[in-house]
Amino acid sequence: MALKDREMEKGYPRIQAAAKLRRLADALERGEPFRIQVGAERITIPPYAVFSIEHDRSGDSEEVEFEFSWKRR
């Protein structure tokens, strides 16, 4: 069964964001998958995922996005 296309964004308070980033960094260092719940869906980022950083600037606003991309195997 094919998964439906979707895009979701979730904000976190600073303390929760730091804890999630810490868990992510630990998984990256160990070469292990990283599991996170976004909304109602649990997502696993595989160790072979490609990491990229994006920076956007528009007027007086700036944004940095940390992104992982992979093909499901």
HUQUI-V218360 format. One line per field, one symbol per residue. ss: DSSP state (H for helix, E for strand, C for the rest). phi: phi as a letter, one per 40 degrees, with the letter a starting at -180 (. if undefined). A space follows every 10 residues. Layout:
ss->???
phi->???
This chain:
ss->CCCCCCCCCC CCCHHHHHHH HHHHHHHHHH CCCEEEEECC EEEEECCCCE EEEEEEEECC EEEEEEEEEC CCC
phi->.ccccabbbb cbcdcccccc cccccccccc gbcbbacbgc bcbbcccccc babbbbbafc bbabbbbbba bcb
